[in-house]
């Protein structure tokens, strides 16, 4: 039996639901990066980063290639960059409306 589309989408978002994975995807938007560069930017234990990279690799979101003794990671496609951009826009809109609500609340508390 095939997996319904909504279930597959839920799995995708669950896979994206870790701060380190999001940070890796954000960093890879600038182009392929070796693991050592990712480690320097994220400041996490190498074993933890390795686990998160494995999740991204298994899902097909990133690719890994060997260049001598180093492993270089890259986004598997441009759609990931679009998804990350959409997430930023949505978050920005949400935070903007909350900021406006907070300002209204503060103004109402200041008036007698």
C-alpha positions as CSV (number, residue, x, y, z in Angstrom):
1,X,0.0,0.0,0.0
2,X,1.4,3.4,-0.9
3,X,1.9,6.2,1.6
4,X,-0.7,9.0,1.2
5,X,0.7,12.3,0.1
6,X,-0.2,14.0,3.4
7,X,1.8,11.4,5.3
8,X,4.8,11.8,3.1
9,X,4.6,15.6,3.6
10,X,4.4,15.1,7.4
11,X,7.5,12.9,7.2
12,X,9.3,15.6,5.3
13,X,8.4,18.3,7.9
14,X,9.3,15.9,10.7
15,X,12.7,15.3,9.1
16,X,13.2,19.1,8.9
17,X,12.1,19.5,12.5
18,X,15.6,19.8,14.1
19,X,17.4,23.1,14.6
20,X,20.8,21.6,13.5
21,X,19.3,20.3,10.3
22,X,17.8,23.6,9.5
23,X,21.1,25.3,10.2
24,X,22.9,22.9,7.9
25,X,20.4,23.6,5.1
26,X,20.8,27.4,5.7
27,X,24.6,27.1,5.4
28,X,24.4,24.9,2.3
29,X,22.4,27.5,0.5
30,X,25.7,29.3,0.0
31,X,27.1,26.3,-1.9
32,X,28.7,22.9,-1.0
33,X,30.6,22.8,2.2
34,X,33.0,20.3,3.8
35,X,32.1,18.8,7.1
36,X,34.9,20.8,8.9
37,X,33.3,24.1,7.7
38,X,29.9,23.0,8.9
39,X,31.4,22.0,12.3
40,X,33.1,25.4,12.6
41,X,29.9,27.3,11.8
42,X,27.5,25.2,14.0
43,X,29.8,24.5,16.9
44,X,28.4,21.1,17.8
45,X,30.0,17.8,18.6
46,X,31.1,16.0,15.4
47,X,29.2,12.9,16.3
48,X,26.0,14.9,16.7
49,X,26.5,16.7,13.4
50,X,27.3,13.4,11.7
51,X,23.9,12.0,12.9
52,X,22.0,15.0,11.6
53,X,23.8,14.9,8.3
54,X,23.0,11.2,7.9
55,X,19.3,12.0,8.4
56,X,19.4,14.7,5.7
57,X,21.4,12.4,3.4
58,X,19.0,9.5,3.9
59,X,16.0,11.7,3.1
60,X,17.7,12.9,-0.1
61,X,17.7,16.5,0.9
62,X,21.5,16.7,0.7
63,X,24.2,14.9,-1.2
64,X,27.6,13.9,0.1
65,X,30.7,13.5,-2.1
66,X,34.2,12.5,-1.1
67,X,37.1,14.8,-2.1
68,X,40.2,13.0,-0.9
69,X,39.9,12.6,2.8
70,X,37.1,15.2,3.3
71,X,33.3,14.8,2.7
72,X,31.6,17.7,1.0
73,X,27.8,18.2,1.5
74,X,25.5,20.1,-0.9
75,X,21.8,20.7,-1.3
76,X,20.2,18.0,-3.6
77,X,18.2,20.6,-5.4
78,X,17.0,24.2,-5.6
79,X,13.6,23.4,-4.2
80,X,15.2,23.2,-0.7
81,X,16.4,26.8,-1.1
82,X,12.9,27.8,-2.1
83,X,11.4,26.0,0.9
84,X,13.8,27.7,3.3
85,X,13.0,31.1,1.8
86,X,9.2,30.4,2.2
87,X,9.8,29.4,5.8
88,X,11.6,32.6,6.4
89,X,8.8,34.7,4.8
90,X,6.1,32.8,6.8
91,X,8.0,33.3,10.1
92,X,8.7,36.9,9.3
93,X,4.9,37.5,8.7
94,X,4.0,35.7,11.9
95,X,6.5,37.6,14.0
96,X,5.5,40.9,12.4
97,X,1.8,40.5,13.2
98,X,2.7,39.5,16.8
99,X,4.9,42.6,17.1
100,X,2.0,44.7,15.9
101,X,-0.3,43.1,18.5
102,X,2.2,43.6,21.2
103,X,2.5,47.3,20.3
104,X,-1.3,47.6,20.5
105,X,-1.3,45.9,23.9
106,X,1.4,48.2,25.2
107,X,-0.5,51.3,23.9
108,X,-3.7,50.2,25.5
109,X,-2.0,49.7,28.9
110,X,-0.4,53.1,28.7
111,X,-3.7,54.9,28.1
112,X,-6.0,55.6,31.1
